[in-house]
Amino acid sequence: MVSRFVGLAALLALFLGPAFAQDPPSNGGGAHAEKDPFKCPKCKPALEKAVSYVKSHYKGDGLPGHVYAGLMFLIMGDTGSDFQACVSYASQSIKAGGFNRNWYLGMCWYFLSEVYLRFPTAETHNAMVEAFNIATSQQETTGGWCHHKEMWKKNNYNKIGGGKDLGMVTSMVYGAFWNMKAAGVSVPKPMFERVEKNLESIHDGNGICYGTDNKWGDITMSRIGYVFMGLTNAKAQDHMWYAKIVDGLQKRYKSLEKGHAFAPLHHYSVAAAMHRAGLYDAFAAEWIDKLIAAQKADGTISLKCDRADKYADWTANAACLAMILLLQKPDAFKPAGKEIKPPPPGDEAGGGGGGSPFGNKKKDDDPPSPQTTGGSKPPAPTPAPTPPPDPSKKKSPFSKD
């Protein structure tokens, strides 16, 4: 019998690292000196331990560890060899197949689109080409993405608490679309609209539900948090969801530890979105002391969520703690794109010449409870081994001005 808690947890067993023994809390208590964590006597030791752990362990980790370590390095402004290794790992992993191939797609595409905004290289360019090709072949008729195409047909997944698609994956892809637009890379109108229509159909009033067939609401606002990052990079304050996201963040940020299955997905997204919304003082006051107090002596932390007793990625967890501390600085991880105004009705959202599905316009190297009515918590996963990334290269469909 399949457990009721499937969903997001299905990716976890594929790339989690080893568990570490619990240590007594090593921090906590006292006031914070200022918002710069490197100057705060309370935050600095916790930050240094978390960063040290990430730097010494991410290379032995799988995909989540590399993605969230990469985001940590990006926010720190440390774009040396460790950051480059994370970018290269994600650029290859985005092509991996297997049971959870679309989780690789969503996480890697979002991360690489944030990178491309700031460092537009041939490597990230080519990885986004791969992402689009995979997304096209894997997209469900609903407009979203499941673990892999038509996975929902097996074992009645969409009738036991799963869905024909996963709101988290689709939100990551849609957030990446906006990051690409902010970088001057246009997404073709048909694809863009299919994805947006899918998310509209599972919008809970503030955030994004678990998926089609499961209207379990965005308890933490973490799904739509990835969308918000793209919107803020594109300075798209006129987007139909922008104000609703800000409203939802204010209502739900205290529910951070109620996310499903894999805590880093939620902790990074909510923290980053609260920062972009100008609400970080409230987030920091609620969470930073609690998280510092929970940190272990080796720099790791057991981030909480509804499946944290079974799943953890210690590198990703430590990276998230570091990012939460770093985001206390108001100028950390500022939006990197240009202002994108909504196109007039009937205008194309993108389209490039020469048969390209994209148009490059940039010249470069290349807490009230959330709505949950009608939904149920997602069921538990069927683990599968992670295949090695496919090193094959495909011709770029992008065009340049």
C-alpha positions as CSV (number, residue, x, y, z in Angstrom):
1,M,0.0,0.0,0.0
2,V,1.4,3.4,-1.0
3,S,1.7,5.8,1.9
4,R,-0.3,9.0,1.8
5,F,2.8,11.2,2.0
6,V,4.2,11.0,-1.5
7,G,5.2,14.2,-3.3
8,L,8.2,16.2,-2.7
9,A,9.9,13.6,-0.5
10,A,10.3,11.4,-3.6
11,L,13.5,13.2,-4.6
12,L,15.1,13.0,-1.2
13,A,16.5,9.5,-1.0
14,L,18.2,10.0,-4.3
15,F,20.8,12.5,-3.3
16,L,20.9,12.9,0.5
17,G,24.2,12.7,2.4
18,P,25.1,10.8,5.5
19,A,23.4,11.6,8.9
20,F,25.3,13.2,11.7
21,A,24.9,12.8,15.4
22,Q,22.9,15.3,17.3
23,D,24.8,17.8,19.4
24,P,23.5,20.1,22.1
25,P,22.6,23.6,21.0
26,S,25.8,25.7,20.9
27,N,24.4,29.2,20.3
28,G,21.5,31.4,21.3
29,G,20.7,34.1,23.8
30,G,21.6,37.7,23.8
31,A,20.9,40.6,21.5
32,H,22.1,41.1,17.9
33,A,24.6,43.8,17.5
34,E,23.7,44.8,14.0
35,K,22.3,43.4,10.7
36,D,25.8,42.5,9.3
37,P,26.2,38.9,10.5
38,F,29.9,39.1,10.1
39,K,30.0,41.9,12.7
40,C,27.4,40.5,15.0
41,P,29.0,38.5,17.9
42,K,26.0,36.2,18.0
43,C,25.6,35.6,14.3
44,K,29.3,35.5,13.2
45,P,30.2,32.2,14.9
46,A,27.1,30.5,13.6
47,L,27.7,31.8,10.1
48,E,31.3,30.8,10.1
49,K,30.6,27.3,11.2
50,A,27.8,26.8,8.6
51,V,29.9,28.1,5.8
52,S,32.9,26.0,6.9
53,Y,30.7,22.9,6.9
54,V,29.3,23.6,3.4
55,K,32.8,24.3,1.9
56,S,34.2,21.1,3.3
57,H,31.2,18.8,2.4
58,Y,29.4,20.0,-0.7
59,K,31.6,18.1,-3.1
60,G,30.6,14.8,-1.5
61,D,26.9,15.7,-1.7
62,G,24.4,15.3,-4.4
63,L,22.2,17.8,-6.2
64,P,20.5,19.7,-3.4
65,G,23.7,20.3,-1.6
66,H,25.3,21.7,-4.7
67,V,22.4,23.9,-5.6
68,Y,21.9,25.4,-2.1
69,A,25.7,25.7,-1.6
70,G,25.8,27.5,-4.9
71,L,23.1,29.9,-3.8
72,M,25.0,30.5,-0.6
73,F,28.2,31.4,-2.4
74,L,26.2,33.7,-4.7
75,I,24.7,35.6,-1.8
76,M,28.0,35.8,-0.1
77,G,29.6,37.2,-3.2
78,D,32.1,34.3,-3.1
79,T,32.2,33.4,-6.8
80,G,35.5,31.5,-6.9
81,S,36.2,27.9,-7.5
82,D,33.6,26.5,-5.1
83,F,30.9,28.5,-6.7
84,Q,32.0,27.5,-10.2
85,A,32.0,23.8,-9.2
86,C,28.4,24.2,-8.1
87,V,27.4,25.8,-11.3
88,S,29.1,23.1,-13.4
89,Y,27.5,20.4,-11.3
90,A,24.0,21.9,-11.8
91,S,24.7,22.4,-15.5
92,Q,25.3,18.7,-15.9
93,S,22.7,17.5,-13.4
94,I,19.9,19.4,-15.2
95,K,20.2,16.7,-18.0
96,A,19.9,13.7,-15.6
97,G,17.1,11.3,-16.2
98,G,15.4,8.9,-13.8
99,F,12.4,8.9,-11.5
100,N,12.9,12.5,-10.3
101,R,14.3,14.1,-13.5
102,N,12.0,17.0,-13.3
103,W,13.1,17.8,-9.7
104,Y,16.6,18.1,-11.2
105,L,15.1,20.3,-13.9
106,G,13.4,22.7,-11.5
107,M,16.1,23.1,-8.9
108,C,18.9,23.5,-11.5
109,W,17.1,25.8,-13.8
110,Y,16.1,28.1,-11.0
111,F,19.6,28.2,-9.6
112,L,21.3,28.6,-13.0
113,S,18.9,31.4,-14.0
114,E,19.9,33.3,-10.9
115,V,23.5,32.8,-11.9
116,Y,22.9,33.8,-15.6
117,L,21.4,37.1,-14.5
118,R,24.7,38.0,-12.9
119,F,27.3,35.9,-14.8
120,P,26.0,35.2,-18.3
121,T,28.4,32.5,-19.6
122,A,28.3,29.9,-22.3
123,E,28.0,27.2,-19.7
124,T,24.8,28.6,-18.1
125,H,23.5,29.5,-21.5
126,N,23.8,26.0,-22.8
127,A,22.3,24.5,-19.6
128,M,19.2,26.6,-20.0
129,V,18.9,25.4,-23.6
130,E,19.0,21.8,-22.2
131,A,16.4,22.9,-19.6
132,F,14.0,24.2,-22.2
133,N,14.3,21.1,-24.4
134,I,13.8,18.8,-21.4
135,A,10.9,20.9,-20.1
136,T,9.2,20.7,-23.5
137,S,9.4,16.9,-23.7
138,Q,8.4,16.4,-20.0
139,Q,5.6,18.9,-19.7
140,E,2.2,17.4,-18.7
141,T,-1.0,18.3,-20.6
142,T,-1.9,20.4,-17.5
143,G,1.0,22.7,-18.2
144,G,3.1,21.7,-15.2
145,W,5.6,19.0,-14.4
146,C,5.4,15.9,-12.2
147,H,8.4,13.8,-11.0
148,H,8.7,12.6,-14.6
149,K,6.3,12.6,-17.4
150,E,3.0,10.8,-16.7
151,M,4.4,9.4,-13.4
152,W,0.9,10.3,-12.0
153,K,-0.6,7.4,-14.0
154,K,1.2,4.9,-11.8
155,N,-0.4,3.6,-8.7
156,N,-3.1,6.3,-9.0
157,Y,-0.7,8.8,-7.7
158,N,-2.9,11.8,-8.5
159,K,-5.8,10.1,-6.5
160,I,-3.9,9.3,-3.3
161,G,-2.7,12.8,-2.4
162,G,-0.3,13.4,-5.3
163,G,-1.1,15.3,-8.5
164,K,-0.7,15.3,-12.2
165,D,2.0,17.9,-11.6
166,L,3.9,19.4,-8.7
167,G,3.4,23.0,-7.8
168,M,6.9,23.3,-6.4
169,V,8.6,22.2,-9.6
170,T,6.4,24.3,-11.8
171,S,6.9,27.3,-9.7
172,M,10.7,26.9,-9.9
173,V,10.4,26.7,-13.7
174,Y,8.1,29.8,-13.9
175,G,10.5,31.7,-11.6
176,A,13.3,30.7,-13.9
177,F,11.3,32.1,-16.9
178,W,11.1,35.5,-15.2
179,N,14.8,35.4,-14.4
180,M,15.5,34.7,-18.0
181,K,13.2,37.6,-19.1
182,A,15.1,39.8,-16.6
183,A,18.3,38.8,-18.3
184,G,16.9,39.6,-21.8
185,V,16.1,36.0,-22.8
186,S,12.5,35.7,-23.9
187,V,10.5,32.6,-23.3
188,P,8.1,31.7,-26.2
189,K,4.5,32.8,-25.5
190,P,2.9,29.3,-25.8
191,M,5.2,27.7,-23.2
192,F,5.0,30.8,-20.9
193,E,1.2,30.9,-21.0
194,R,0.8,27.2,-20.5
195,V,2.9,27.3,-17.3
196,E,1.2,30.5,-16.1
197,K,-2.3,29.0,-16.7
198,N,-1.3,25.9,-14.8
199,L,-0.2,27.9,-11.8
200,E,-3.3,30.0,-12.0
201,S,-5.4,26.9,-11.7
202,I,-3.7,25.9,-8.5
203,H,-3.3,29.3,-6.9
204,D,-4.7,29.4,-3.4
205,G,-5.3,33.1,-3.1
206,N,-1.8,33.9,-2.0
207,G,0.5,31.0,-3.0
208,I,0.6,27.8,-5.1
209,C,-1.1,24.6,-4.1
210,Y,0.6,21.2,-4.1
211,G,-0.5,20.4,-7.6
212,T,-3.3,19.6,-10.0
213,D,-5.7,17.2,-8.2
214,N,-4.4,18.3,-4.8
215,K,-5.3,21.7,-3.5
216,W,-3.2,21.5,-0.4
217,G,-2.3,25.1,0.0
218,D,1.1,26.9,0.1
219,I,1.4,26.7,3.8
220,T,4.8,28.4,3.9
221,M,4.6,30.4,0.7
222,S,7.7,28.5,-0.4
223,R,6.4,27.4,-3.8
224,I,5.4,30.8,-4.9
225,G,8.5,32.2,-3.3
226,Y,10.6,31.0,-6.3
227,V,8.1,32.8,-8.5
228,F,8.5,36.0,-6.4
229,M,12.3,35.9,-6.8
230,G,11.9,36.0,-10.6
231,L,9.3,38.7,-10.4
232,T,11.5,40.9,-8.3
233,N,14.5,40.4,-10.5
234,A,12.4,41.5,-13.4
235,K,10.9,44.3,-11.3
236,A,7.5,43.1,-12.3
237,Q,5.5,44.7,-9.5
238,D,2.5,45.0,-11.8
239,H,2.2,41.2,-12.1
240,M,-1.2,39.9,-11.0
241,W,0.3,37.9,-8.0
242,Y,2.8,40.4,-6.7
243,A,0.7,42.0,-4.1
244,K,-0.9,38.7,-3.2
245,I,2.5,37.2,-2.6
246,V,3.5,40.0,-0.2
247,D,0.2,39.6,1.6
248,G,0.7,35.8,1.9
249,L,4.3,36.1,3.1
250,Q,3.1,38.4,6.0
251,K,0.4,35.9,6.9
252,R,2.4,32.7,6.6
253,Y,6.1,33.2,7.4
254,K,5.6,31.9,10.9
255,S,4.5,28.5,9.4
256,L,8.0,28.0,7.9
257,E,8.5,24.7,9.6
258,K,5.3,23.2,8.3
259,G,6.7,22.7,4.7
260,H,6.5,19.3,3.1
261,A,9.4,16.8,3.1
262,F,12.6,18.7,2.2
263,A,13.2,21.7,4.5
264,P,15.8,23.5,2.4
265,L,13.3,24.1,-0.4
266,H,11.1,26.0,2.0
267,H,13.7,27.7,4.2
268,Y,15.6,29.3,1.3
269,S,12.6,30.4,-0.6
270,V,10.6,31.9,2.2
271,A,13.7,33.7,3.6
272,A,14.7,35.1,0.2
273,A,11.2,36.2,-0.7
274,M,10.7,37.9,2.7
275,H,14.0,39.7,2.1
276,R,12.9,40.9,-1.4
277,A,9.5,42.0,0.0
278,G,11.2,44.2,2.6
279,L,9.8,42.1,5.4
280,Y,13.0,40.5,6.6
281,D,13.1,42.2,10.0
282,A,10.0,40.3,11.0
283,F,11.3,37.0,9.6
284,A,14.7,37.5,11.4
285,A,13.0,38.3,14.7
286,E,10.9,35.1,14.4
287,W,13.5,32.7,13.2
288,I,17.1,33.6,13.6
289,D,17.6,33.0,17.3
290,K,15.7,29.7,17.1
291,L,17.9,28.5,14.2
292,I,21.1,29.6,15.8
293,A,20.1,27.8,19.0
294,A,19.5,24.6,17.0
295,Q,22.8,24.6,15.2
296,K,25.2,21.8,16.1
297,A,28.8,22.1,17.0
298,D,29.9,20.9,13.5
299,G,27.9,23.7,11.8
300,T,25.0,21.6,10.7
301,I,21.4,22.0,11.7
302,S,18.2,19.9,11.6
303,L,15.8,22.2,9.7
304,K,12.2,21.2,10.5
305,C,9.4,20.3,8.2
306,D,6.7,17.6,8.1
307,R,9.1,14.9,7.1
308,A,12.3,16.1,8.7
309,D,12.4,12.9,10.8
310,K,13.1,10.9,7.7
311,Y,14.9,13.2,5.3
312,A,17.8,15.6,5.6
313,D,20.6,17.0,3.5
314,W,23.1,18.4,5.9
315,T,25.0,20.5,3.3
316,A,21.8,22.1,2.0
317,N,20.6,22.6,5.6
318,A,23.8,24.4,6.6
319,A,23.8,26.5,3.5
320,C,20.2,27.6,4.2
321,L,21.2,28.6,7.8
322,A,24.1,30.6,6.3
323,M,21.8,32.3,3.8
324,I,19.2,33.2,6.4
325,L,22.0,34.9,8.4
326,L,23.4,36.6,5.4
327,L,20.1,38.0,4.3
328,Q,20.0,40.2,7.4
329,K,22.0,42.7,5.3
330,P,19.5,44.8,3.4
331,D,21.7,45.0,0.3
332,A,22.3,41.2,0.2
333,F,21.1,39.4,-3.0
334,K,19.6,42.4,-4.6
335,P,17.4,42.0,-7.7
336,A,19.7,41.7,-10.7
337,G,17.5,42.3,-13.7
338,K,15.9,45.1,-15.6
339,E,12.3,46.3,-15.4
340,I,9.9,44.1,-17.4
341,K,6.5,45.6,-18.2
342,P,3.6,43.4,-19.1
343,P,3.1,43.1,-22.9
344,P,0.0,44.5,-24.5
345,P,-2.8,42.0,-25.1
346,G,-1.9,39.8,-28.0
347,D,1.8,40.6,-27.9
348,E,4.3,37.8,-27.9
349,A,6.1,37.0,-24.7
350,G,9.2,36.0,-26.6
351,G,10.4,34.4,-29.7
352,G,13.8,34.6,-31.5
353,G,14.8,34.4,-35.0
354,G,16.4,31.5,-36.9
355,G,14.0,28.9,-35.5
356,S,15.1,29.6,-31.9
357,P,12.5,29.1,-29.2
358,F,14.1,32.0,-27.4
359,G,15.0,35.5,-28.2
360,N,18.2,37.0,-26.7
361,K,17.9,40.7,-26.2
362,K,21.1,40.9,-24.2
363,K,24.5,40.8,-25.7
364,D,26.9,38.7,-23.7
365,D,29.2,35.7,-23.9
366,D,27.1,33.7,-25.0
367,P,-0.1,33.8,10.4
368,P,-3.5,32.9,9.6
369,S,-3.7,29.3,8.3
370,P,-3.4,29.0,4.6
371,Q,-6.2,27.6,2.4
372,T,-6.2,23.9,2.3
373,T,-9.8,23.1,1.6
374,G,-10.2,20.1,-0.7
375,G,-6.7,19.0,-0.5
376,S,-4.7,16.4,1.4
377,K,-1.1,16.0,2.4
378,P,1.0,14.4,-0.3
379,P,1.9,10.7,-0.1
380,A,5.4,9.2,0.5
381,P,8.0,8.6,-2.2
382,T,9.2,5.6,-4.2
383,P,13.0,6.1,-4.1
384,A,15.1,5.5,-7.2
385,P,18.9,5.7,-7.7
386,T,20.2,8.9,-9.1
387,P,21.6,8.3,-12.6
388,P,24.8,10.1,-13.6
389,P,24.4,13.4,-15.5
390,D,24.2,12.9,-19.3
391,P,27.3,14.7,-20.6
392,S,25.9,15.0,-24.2
393,K,25.7,18.4,-25.7
394,K,23.1,19.7,-28.0
395,K,23.1,22.6,-30.5
396,S,21.9,25.8,-28.9
397,P,18.4,27.0,-30.1
398,F,19.1,30.5,-28.8
399,S,19.7,33.4,-31.1
400,K,21.7,36.5,-30.4
401,D,21.1,40.1,-31.5
